[in-house]
Amino acid sequence: MGPVDSTAGKAPDAEPGLPAARSVLAARQQELVAALVADGPVPEGFDPARVAAVRLGLARKRLGGLGQHFPALAAAVRSDSALWELYFEWHVSHPSGPMVGYFADGAALIDCLDQEGRLPAEATREALMLRMDTSTAPDGQRIPARWFGVRVVRVGENRWWAVGSRRRWAWVRGPRRSR
């Protein structure tokens, strides 16, 4: 057997400027992605109305995914225009990465709305269930809660008392105003 040709099977670059063209294309693609998901400026040569329509479609798609885990929250956001605006601002400022799922997105949105005092009443039960079944890890991720006994769950200014364990529990008293 003779020496192995390392260029066998590879197509040579047709033009010497091809690497530069690829880097320009990559930069333009990055600008377009920033315009679609991070509210960046619309790149030159793209129709702003179409970019806005795709941006809106991506926000609705993400809300639909959140609705798989938190249907009352998604329905409340869809029905209230002021809440939709707040959700859209959150959507733009919290881009979803490849390792973040819809459950984690929904938990982050519930926490954000609760901190702002804008959690819709329809989503209170979902927020309670989230806080009963999960705890916040030091890195901010939601992890399964391990508890037994009495637990105080806070949503907004209200607090509920529950007794039991992670899988089986009962409400003891609620809602009461937090002090």
C-alpha positions, 0 to 999 in steps of 0.5 A: 500500500502506498502513502495515504493522501490526506486530501482525497475525497475533499473538495478543494476551495473553488475560490481563494476568498471563500473563507472570508465569505464564510465569516461574513455569512456567519456574522450576518447570521449571528445578526439575524439571530440576535434580531429574532430572539434578543431584540437586536437591530434588524440587519440590512437587507431584511424586511423589518415587518417580516423579522417582527412577525418571526419574532412574534411567532417564536415568542408564541411558540415558546409560550405554547411550550410553557403551556404544556407544563403551565396551561393556566399561566399560558392562557392568562398571558394570551388573554391579557395584553398587559401581561403579554407585553410583560411576557414578551419583555421577559422572552427577549431578555431571557433567551432559551438555550439548548439545555433549558426546557419548557419546564425551566422556562415556565418556572423562571417566568412564574418566579419573574411574574411573582417577584414583579407582583404580576402573577395572574390569579389563574396561575396561583395553583400552578405556582403553588404546585411548582413550589411544593414539588421543587426547590431552588438550587444554589445555581437557580435551577429547580430540583425535586424537593425532598421534604416531609412535615409542614411546609410554608409556600409563598406566592406573592403576599400570600402564604399557604401551609401544607403537611405531608411529603413531596408526593402526598400532601394536604393543605392545612391552612391558606391563604394568609397574608405574609407579614 
